[in-house]
């Protein structure tokens, strides 16, 4: 609790004891707003140039998604993916972030799975959700988020596919080759 809020709360409680519940709720909202603001600020520069920066950033995204939205968001991989190219790591992170946001905002998903499979320097990134299925749009009428994901995939030489899941929801798949020196 913020020191100023704590002092204010004590003053009000002594003169208006019935306001204690409302004051505590306001303080809780302020604390939550601060937490969400910090999470947003971290999202502006998500990938750190360290050996496990990408993996750590995706794990943190999952943890924050679960905490903030009260849903399940899991990150699985067959082996750690080490990306030295921060531009590539940032584009991949932003693709994941957009797919997760779309799953929550448009699909009302309650379960999201982010999966990385790295076999012989070919990496397949899959983001699956159990929300409402993706509705196919005409190529020229795609939303801004999908267009940006496609741009990011192209920028790193990746192929991006977005389709309905076999048992509902949406599956976003991004396949790319690791560049030499990226692992």
FIKOLZA-1660 file (N, C-alpha, C; in steps of 0.1 Angstrom, whole numbers, plus 5000, padded with zeros to 4 digits):
% residues 183
   i   px   py   pz ch aa at
   1 5009 4988 5000  A  X  N
   1 5000 5000 5000  A  X CA
   1 5009 5012 5000  A  X  C
   2 5005 5022 4992  A  X  N
   2 5013 5034 4992  A  X CA
   2 5012 5042 5005  A  X  C
   3 5023 5048 5010  A  X  N
   3 5023 5055 5023  A  X CA
   3 5013 5066 5024  A  X  C
   4 5011 5074 5014  A  X  N
   4 5001 5084 5014  A  X CA
   4 4987 5078 5015  A  X  C
   5 4984 5068 5008  A  X  N
   5 4971 5061 5009  A  X CA
   5 4969 5055 5023  A  X  C
   6 4979 5050 5029  A  X  N
   6 4978 5044 5042  A  X CA
   6 4975 5055 5052  A  X  C
   7 4982 5066 5051  A  X  N
   7 4979 5077 5061  A  X CA
   7 4964 5082 5059  A  X  C
   8 4960 5084 5046  A  X  N
   8 4947 5089 5043  A  X CA
   8 4937 5079 5048  A  X  C
   9 4939 5066 5046  A  X  N
   9 4930 5056 5051  A  X CA
   9 4928 5056 5066  A  X  C
  10 4939 5058 5074  A  X  N
  10 4937 5059 5088  A  X CA
  10 4929 5071 5092  A  X  C
  11 4932 5083 5086  A  X  N
  11 4925 5095 5089  A  X CA
  11 4910 5093 5086  A  X  C
  12 4906 5088 5075  A  X  N
  12 4892 5086 5071  A  X CA
  12 4885 5076 5080  A  X  C
  13 4892 5065 5083  A  X  N
  13 4887 5055 5092  A  X CA
  13 4883 5060 5106  A  X  C
  14 4891 5069 5111  A  X  N
  14 4888 5074 5124  A  X CA
  14 4876 5084 5124  A  X  C
  15 4874 5091 5113  A  X  N
  15 4862 5100 5112  A  X CA
  15 4850 5094 5105  A  X  C
  16 4853 5084 5096  A  X  N
  16 4842 5078 5089  A  X CA
  16 4844 5063 5088  A  X  C
  17 4842 5056 5099  A  X  N
  17 4845 5041 5099  A  X CA
  17 4838 5033 5088  A  X  C
  18 4826 5038 5084  A  X  N
  18 4818 5031 5074  A  X CA
  18 4825 5031 5060  A  X  C
  19 4834 5041 5058  A  X  N
  19 4841 5042 5045  A  X CA
  19 4853 5033 5044  A  X  C
  20 4856 5026 5054  A  X  N
  20 4869 5017 5053  A  X CA
  20 4868 5008 5042  A  X  C
  21 4857 5001 5039  A  X  N
  21 4856 4991 5028  A  X CA
  21 4859 4998 5015  A  X  C
  22 4853 5010 5013  A  X  N
  22 4854 5017 5000  A  X CA
  22 4869 5022 4998  A  X  C
  23 4875 5026 5009  A  X  N
  23 4889 5031 5008  A  X CA
  23 4898 5020 5005  A  X  C
  24 4896 5009 5011  A  X  N
  24 4905 4997 5008  A  X CA
  24 4903 4992 4994  A  X  C
  25 4891 4993 4989  A  X  N
  25 4888 4989 4975  A  X CA
  25 4895 4999 4965  A  X  C
  26 4895 5012 4968  A  X  N
  26 4902 5022 4960  A  X CA
  26 4917 5019 4960  A  X  C
  27 4922 5017 4972  A  X  N
  27 4937 5014 4973  A  X CA
  27 4940 5001 4965  A  X  C
  28 4932 4991 4966  A  X  N
  28 4934 4979 4958  A  X CA
  28 4934 4982 4943  A  X  C
  29 4925 4991 4938  A  X  N
  29 4925 4994 4924  A  X CA
  29 4938 5002 4920  A  X  C
  30 4942 5010 4929  A  X  N
  30 4955 5018 4926  A  X CA
  30 4967 5008 4925  A  X  C
  31 4968 4999 4935  A  X  N
  31 4978 4989 4934  A  X CA
  31 4978 4981 4922  A  X  C
  32 4966 4977 4918  A  X  N
  32 4964 4969 4905  A  X CA
  32 4968 4977 4893  A  X  C
  33 4964 4990 4893  A  X  N
  33 4968 4998 4881  A  X CA
  33 4983 5000 4880  A  X  C
  34 4990 5001 4892  A  X  N
  34 5004 5002 4892  A  X CA
  34 5011 4990 4886  A  X  C
  35 5006 4978 4891  A  X  N
  35 5011 4965 4886  A  X CA
  35 5009 4964 4871  A  X  C
  36 4997 4967 4866  A  X  N
  36 4995 4965 4852  A  X CA
  36 5003 4975 4844  A  X  C
  37 5005 4987 4849  A  X  N
  37 5013 4997 4842  A  X CA
  37 5028 4992 4841  A  X  C
  38 5033 4987 4851  A  X  N
  38 5047 4981 4851  A  X CA
  38 5048 4970 4841  A  X  C
  39 5037 4961 4840  A  X  N
  39 5037 4950 4831  A  X CA
  39 5037 4956 4816  A  X  C
  40 5029 4966 4814  A  X  N
  40 5029 4972 4801  A  X CA
  40 5042 4978 4797  A  X  C
  41 5048 4985 4806  A  X  N
  41 5061 4991 4804  A  X CA
  41 5072 4980 4800  A  X  C
  42 5072 4969 4807  A  X  N
  42 5081 4958 4804  A  X CA
  42 5078 4953 4790  A  X  C
  43 5065 4953 4786  A  X  N
  43 5062 4948 4773  A  X CA
  43 5067 4957 4762  A  X  C
  44 5070 4969 4764  A  X  N
  44 5075 4978 4754  A  X CA
  44 5089 4974 4749  A  X  C
  45 5097 4968 4758  A  X  N
  45 5110 4963 4755  A  X CA
  45 5111 4949 4761  A  X  C
  46 5105 4939 4755  A  X  N
  46 5104 4926 4761  A  X CA
  46 5116 4917 4761  A  X  C
  47 5124 4917 4751  A  X  N
  47 5135 4907 4750  A  X CA
  47 5148 4913 4754  A  X  C
  48 5155 4907 4763  A  X  N
  48 5168 4911 4768  A  X CA
  48 5179 4904 4760  A  X  C
  49 5190 4911 4757  A  X  N
  49 5201 4905 4750  A  X CA
  49 5209 4896 4759  A  X  C
  50 5203 4885 4764  A  X  N
  50 5211 4876 4772  A  X CA
  50 5208 4862 4766  A  X  C
  51 5215 4852 4770  A  X  N
  51 5214 4839 4763  A  X CA
  51 5200 4833 4764  A  X  C
  52 5192 4835 4774  A  X  N
  52 5179 4830 4775  A  X CA
  52 5168 4841 4775  A  X  C
  53 5171 4852 4770  A  X  N
  53 5162 4864 4770  A  X CA
  53 5149 4861 4763  A  X  C
  54 5149 4855 4752  A  X  N
  54 5136 4852 4745  A  X CA
  54 5128 4842 4753  A  X  C
  55 5134 4831 4757  A  X  N
  55 5127 4821 4765  A  X CA
  55 5121 4827 4778  A  X  C
  56 5129 4835 4785  A  X  N
  56 5125 4841 4797  A  X CA
  56 5113 4851 4795  A  X  C
  57 5114 4858 4784  A  X  N
  57 5104 4868 4780  A  X CA
  57 5091 4862 4777  A  X  C
  58 5091 4850 4770  A  X  N
  58 5078 4843 4767  A  X CA
  58 5073 4837 4780  A  X  C
  59 5081 4832 4788  A  X  N
  59 5076 4826 4801  A  X CA
  59 5070 4837 4809  A  X  C
  60 5076 4849 4810  A  X  N
  60 5071 4860 4817  A  X CA
  60 5057 4865 4811  A  X  C
  61 5056 4865 4798  A  X  N
  61 5044 4868 4792  A  X CA
  61 5033 4859 4796  A  X  C
  62 5036 4846 4796  A  X  N
  62 5026 4836 4801  A  X CA
  62 5022 4838 4815  A  X  C
  63 5031 4840 4824  A  X  N
  63 5028 4843 4838  A  X CA
  63 5020 4855 4840  A  X  C
  64 5023 4866 4833  A  X  N
  64 5015 4878 4834  A  X CA
  64 5001 4877 4828  A  X  C
  65 5000 4870 4817  A  X  N
  65 4987 4867 4811  A  X CA
  65 4978 4860 4821  A  X  C
  66 4984 4849 4827  A  X  N
  66 4976 4842 4837  A  X CA
  66 4971 4850 4849  A  X  C
  67 4981 4858 4854  A  X  N
  67 4978 4866 4866  A  X CA
  67 4968 4878 4862  A  X  C
  68 4970 4884 4851  A  X  N
  68 4961 4896 4848  A  X CA
  68 4948 4892 4843  A  X  C
  69 4947 4881 4835  A  X  N
  69 4934 4878 4829  A  X CA
  69 4927 4866 4835  A  X  C
  70 4934 4859 4844  A  X  N
  70 4928 4848 4851  A  X CA
  70 4925 4836 4842  A  X  C
  71 4934 4834 4832  A  X  N
  71 4932 4822 4823  A  X CA
  71 4945 4814 4824  A  X  C
  72 4945 4803 4817  A  X  N
  72 4957 4794 4816  A  X CA
  72 4965 4798 4804  A  X  C
  73 4978 4800 4805  A  X  N
  73 4987 4803 4794  A  X CA
  73 5000 4795 4797  A  X  C
  74 5002 4785 4789  A  X  N
  74 5014 4777 4791  A  X CA
  74 5024 4778 4780  A  X  C
  75 5036 4776 4783  A  X  N
  75 5048 4777 4774  A  X CA
  75 5055 4764 4774  A  X  C
  76 5056 4757 4763  A  X  N
  76 5063 4744 4762  A  X CA
  76 5073 4745 4750  A  X  C
  77 5083 4736 4751  A  X  N
  77 5093 4736 4741  A  X CA
  77 5100 4723 4742  A  X  C
  78 5106 4718 4730  A  X  N
  78 5113 4705 4730  A  X CA
  78 5128 4707 4735  A  X  C
  79 5133 4719 4732  A  X  N
  79 5146 4723 4738  A  X CA
  79 5147 4738 4738  A  X  C
  80 5155 4744 4747  A  X  N
  80 5156 4759 4747  A  X CA
  80 5161 4764 4734  A  X  C
  81 5155 4776 4730  A  X  N
  81 5158 4782 4718  A  X CA
  81 5166 4795 4722  A  X  C
  82 5179 4795 4718  A  X  N
  82 5187 4806 4720  A  X CA
  82 5188 4815 4708  A  X  C
  83 5184 4827 4709  A  X  N
  83 5184 4836 4697  A  X CA
  83 5193 4848 4701  A  X  C
  84 5204 4849 4694  A  X  N
  84 5213 4860 4696  A  X CA
  84 5209 4873 4689  A  X  C
  85 5201 4871 4678  A  X  N
  85 5196 4882 4670  A  X CA
  85 5184 4889 4677  A  X  C
  86 5186 4900 4683  A  X  N
  86 5176 4907 4691  A  X CA
  86 5164 4911 4683  A  X  C
  87 5166 4915 4670  A  X  N
  87 5156 4919 4661  A  X CA
  87 5146 4907 4658  A  X  C
  88 5152 4896 4656  A  X  N
  88 5144 4883 4653  A  X CA
  88 5136 4880 4666  A  X  C
  89 5143 4880 4677  A  X  N
  89 5137 4877 4690  A  X CA
  89 5125 4886 4693  A  X  C
  90 5127 4899 4690  A  X  N
  90 5116 4909 4693  A  X CA
  90 5104 4906 4683  A  X  C
  91 5107 4904 4671  A  X  N
  91 5096 4901 4661  A  X CA
  91 5088 4888 4665  A  X  C
  92 5095 4878 4669  A  X  N
  92 5088 4866 4674  A  X CA
  92 5080 4868 4686  A  X  C
  93 5086 4876 4696  A  X  N
  93 5079 4879 4708  A  X CA
  93 5066 4887 4705  A  X  C
  94 5067 4896 4696  A  X  N
  94 5055 4904 4692  A  X CA
  94 5044 4896 4685  A  X  C
  95 5049 4887 4677  A  X  N
  95 5039 4878 4671  A  X CA
  95 5031 4870 4682  A  X  C
  96 5039 4864 4691  A  X  N
  96 5033 4857 4702  A  X CA
  96 5023 4866 4710  A  X  C
  97 5028 4878 4713  A  X  N
  97 5020 4888 4721  A  X CA
  97 5007 4891 4714  A  X  C
  98 5007 4893 4701  A  X  N
  98 4995 4897 4693  A  X CA
  98 4986 4885 4693  A  X  C
  99 4991 4873 4691  A  X  N
  99 4983 4861 4690  A  X CA
  99 4976 4858 4704  A  X  C
 100 4983 4861 4715  A  X  N
 100 4977 4859 4728  A  X CA
 100 4967 4870 4730  A  X  C
 101 4970 4882 4727  A  X  N
 101 4960 4893 4728  A  X CA
 101 4947 4890 4720  A  X  C
 102 4949 4886 4708  A  X  N
 102 4937 4882 4699  A  X CA
 102 4929 4871 4705  A  X  C
 103 4936 4861 4711  A  X  N
 103 4929 4850 4717  A  X CA
 103 4920 4854 4728  A  X  C
 104 4925 4864 4736  A  X  N
 104 4918 4869 4748  A  X CA
 104 4907 4878 4743  A  X  C
 105 4910 4888 4735  A  X  N
 105 4901 4899 4732  A  X CA
 105 4890 4894 4722  A  X  C
 106 4894 4887 4711  A  X  N
 106 4884 4883 4701  A  X CA
 106 4879 4869 4703  A  X  C
 107 4887 4860 4708  A  X  N
 107 4883 4846 4710  A  X CA
 107 4877 4843 4723  A  X  C
 108 4879 4851 4733  A  X  N
 108 4875 4848 4747  A  X CA
 108 4881 4835 4752  A  X  C
 109 4893 4832 4748  A  X  N
 109 4900 4820 4752  A  X CA
 109 4902 4819 4767  A  X  C
 110 4901 4807 4772  A  X  N
 110 4905 4805 4786  A  X CA
 110 4917 4797 4788  A  X  C
 111 4922 4790 4777  A  X  N
 111 4934 4783 4776  A  X CA
 111 4942 4786 4764  A  X  C
 112 4955 4790 4766  A  X  N
 112 4964 4793 4755  A  X CA
 112 4977 4784 4757  A  X  C
 113 4981 4779 4746  A  X  N
 113 4994 4771 4747  A  X CA
 113 5003 4777 4736  A  X  C
 114 5015 4780 4741  A  X  N
 114 5026 4785 4732  A  X CA
 114 5036 4774 4732  A  X  C
 115 5039 4769 4720  A  X  N
 115 5048 4757 4718  A  X CA
 115 5059 4761 4708  A  X  C
 116 5072 4757 4712  A  X  N
 116 5083 4759 4703  A  X CA
 116 5089 4745 4700  A  X  C
 117 5090 4742 4688  A  X  N
 117 5097 4729 4684  A  X CA
 117 5109 4733 4675  A  X  C
 118 5121 4729 4679  A  X  N
 118 5133 4732 4672  A  X CA
 118 5139 4719 4668  A  X  C
 119 5139 4716 4655  A  X  N
 119 5144 4704 4649  A  X CA
 119 5154 4708 4637  A  X  C
 120 5166 4705 4639  A  X  N
 120 5176 4707 4628  A  X CA
 120 5176 4722 4623  A  X  C
 121 5175 4731 4632  A  X  N
 121 5175 4746 4629  A  X CA
 121 5162 4751 4622  A  X  C
 122 5152 4742 4621  A  X  N
 122 5139 4747 4617  A  X CA
 122 5130 4748 4629  A  X  C
 123 5125 4760 4632  A  X  N
 123 5118 4762 4644  A  X CA
 123 5103 4764 4640  A  X  C
 124 5094 4757 4647  A  X  N
 124 5080 4759 4645  A  X CA
 124 5074 4765 4659  A  X  C
 125 5069 4777 4658  A  X  N
 125 5063 4784 4669  A  X CA
 125 5048 4782 4667  A  X  C
 126 5041 4777 4677  A  X  N
 126 5026 4775 4676  A  X CA
 126 5020 4781 4688  A  X  C
 127 5009 4789 4685  A  X  N
 127 5001 4795 4696  A  X CA
 127 4987 4790 4694  A  X  C
 128 4982 4781 4703  A  X  N
 128 4969 4776 4702  A  X CA
 128 4960 4781 4713  A  X  C
 129 4947 4783 4710  A  X  N
 129 4938 4787 4720  A  X CA
 129 4925 4779 4719  A  X  C
 130 4917 4779 4730  A  X  N
 130 4904 4772 4729  A  X CA
 130 4892 4782 4728  A  X  C
 131 4895 4794 4723  A  X  N
 131 4884 4804 4722  A  X CA
 131 4876 4802 4710  A  X  C
 132 4869 4812 4706  A  X  N
 132 4860 4812 4694  A  X CA
 132 4870 4810 4682  A  X  C
 133 4866 4802 4672  A  X  N
 133 4874 4800 4661  A  X CA
 133 4877 4812 4653  A  X  C
 134 4889 4813 4647  A  X  N
 134 4892 4824 4638  A  X CA
 134 4883 4824 4626  A  X  C
 135 4878 4835 4623  A  X  N
 135 4869 4836 4611  A  X CA
 135 4878 4841 4600  A  X  C
 136 4878 4834 4589  A  X  N
 136 4886 4837 4578  A  X CA
 136 4882 4850 4571  A  X  C
 137 4891 4859 4570  A  X  N
 137 4888 4872 4563  A  X CA
 137 4894 4872 4549  A  X  C
 138 4888 4880 4541  A  X  N
 138 4895 4882 4528  A  X CA
 138 4908 4888 4530  A  X  C
 139 4918 4884 4521  A  X  N
 139 4931 4889 4523  A  X CA
 139 4933 4904 4524  A  X  C
 140 4925 4911 4516  A  X  N
 140 4926 4926 4517  A  X CA
 140 4918 4932 4528  A  X  C
 141 4911 4924 4536  A  X  N
 141 4903 4930 4547  A  X CA
 141 4908 4925 4561  A  X  C
 142 4920 4920 4561  A  X  N
 142 4925 4915 4574  A  X CA
 142 4927 4927 4584  A  X  C
 143 4926 4923 4597  A  X  N
 143 4927 4933 4607  A  X CA
 143 4942 4938 4608  A  X  C
 144 4944 4949 4615  A  X  N
 144 4957 4954 4617  A  X CA
 144 4966 4945 4624  A  X  C
 145 4962 4938 4634  A  X  N
 145 4970 4928 4642  A  X CA
 145 4976 4917 4633  A  X  C
 146 4967 4911 4625  A  X  N
 146 4971 4900 4616  A  X CA
 146 4981 4906 4606  A  X  C
 147 4978 4917 4600  A  X  N
 147 4987 4923 4590  A  X CA
 147 5001 4926 4596  A  X  C
 148 5001 4930 4609  A  X  N
 148 5014 4933 4615  A  X CA
 148 5021 4920 4618  A  X  C
 149 5014 4909 4622  A  X  N
 149 5020 4896 4625  A  X CA
 149 5027 4891 4612  A  X  C
 150 5019 4892 4601  A  X  N
 150 5024 4888 4588  A  X CA
 150 5037 4896 4584  A  X  C
 151 5037 4909 4586  A  X  N
 151 5048 4917 4583  A  X CA
 151 5060 4913 4591  A  X  C
 152 5058 4911 4604  A  X  N
 152 5069 4906 4613  A  X CA
 152 5075 4893 4609  A  X  C
 153 5066 4884 4605  A  X  N
 153 5071 4871 4600  A  X CA
 153 5079 4872 4588  A  X  C
 154 5074 4880 4578  A  X  N
 154 5082 4882 4566  A  X CA
 154 5095 4889 4569  A  X  C
 155 5096 4898 4578  A  X  N
 155 5108 4905 4581  A  X CA
 155 5119 4896 4586  A  X  C
 156 5115 4885 4592  A  X  N
 156 5126 4875 4597  A  X CA
 156 5126 4863 4588  A  X  C
 157 5120 4863 4577  A  X  N
 157 5120 4852 4567  A  X CA
 157 5112 4840 4572  A  X  C
 158 5101 4842 4579  A  X  N
 158 5093 4832 4585  A  X CA
 158 5080 4830 4577  A  X  C
 159 5074 4819 4577  A  X  N
 159 5061 4817 4572  A  X CA
 159 5051 4817 4583  A  X  C
 160 5039 4824 4581  A  X  N
 160 5029 4825 4591  A  X CA
 160 5016 4820 4586  A  X  C
 161 5010 4811 4594  A  X  N
 161 4997 4805 4591  A  X CA
 161 4987 4807 4602  A  X  C
 162 4975 4811 4599  A  X  N
 162 4965 4813 4610  A  X CA
 162 4952 4806 4605  A  X  C
 163 4948 4797 4613  A  X  N
 163 4936 4789 4610  A  X CA
 163 4928 4784 4622  A  X  C
 164 4917 4779 4619  A  X  N
 164 4908 4773 4630  A  X CA
 164 4915 4761 4635  A  X  C
 165 4914 4758 4648  A  X  N
 165 4919 4746 4654  A  X CA
 165 4910 4734 4651  A  X  C
 166 4915 4723 4651  A  X  N
 166 4908 4710 4648  A  X CA
 166 4895 4709 4658  A  X  C
 167 4898 4712 4671  A  X  N
 167 4886 4711 4680  A  X CA
 167 4882 4725 4685  A  X  C
 168 4883 4735 4676  A  X  N
 168 4878 4748 4679  A  X CA
 168 4890 4757 4682  A  X  C
 169 4888 4770 4685  A  X  N
 169 4898 4779 4688  A  X CA
 169 4906 4783 4675  A  X  C
 170 4917 4789 4677  A  X  N
 170 4926 4793 4666  A  X CA
 170 4940 4788 4668  A  X  C
 171 4947 4785 4657  A  X  N
 171 4961 4781 4658  A  X CA
 171 4969 4790 4649  A  X  C
 172 4979 4797 4655  A  X  N
 172 4988 4805 4648  A  X CA
 172 5001 4798 4647  A  X  C
 173 5006 4796 4635  A  X  N
 173 5019 4788 4633  A  X CA
 173 5029 4797 4626  A  X  C
 174 5041 4798 4631  A  X  N
 174 5052 4806 4625  A  X CA
 174 5064 4797 4624  A  X  C
 175 5068 4794 4612  A  X  N
 175 5079 4785 4609  A  X CA
 175 5091 4793 4603  A  X  C
 176 5103 4791 4608  A  X  N
 176 5115 4798 4603  A  X CA
 176 5127 4790 4606  A  X  C
 177 5138 4794 4599  A  X  N
 177 5151 4788 4600  A  X CA
 177 5159 4797 4610  A  X  C
 178 5166 4790 4619  A  X  N
 178 5175 4798 4627  A  X CA
 178 5187 4802 4619  A  X  C
 179 5190 4815 4621  A  X  N
 179 5202 4820 4613  A  X CA
 179 5215 4815 4620  A  X  C
 180 5225 4814 4612  A  X  N
 180 5238 4809 4618  A  X CA
 180 5242 4819 4629  A  X  C
 181 5247 4813 4640  A  X  N
 181 5251 4821 4651  A  X CA
 181 5239 4825 4660  A  X  C
 182 5227 4820 4657  A  X  N
 182 5215 4823 4666  A  X CA
 182 5213 4812 4676  A  X  C
 183 5221 4801 4676  A  X  N
 183 5218 4791 4686  A  X CA
 183 5231 4788 4693  A  X  C
% end
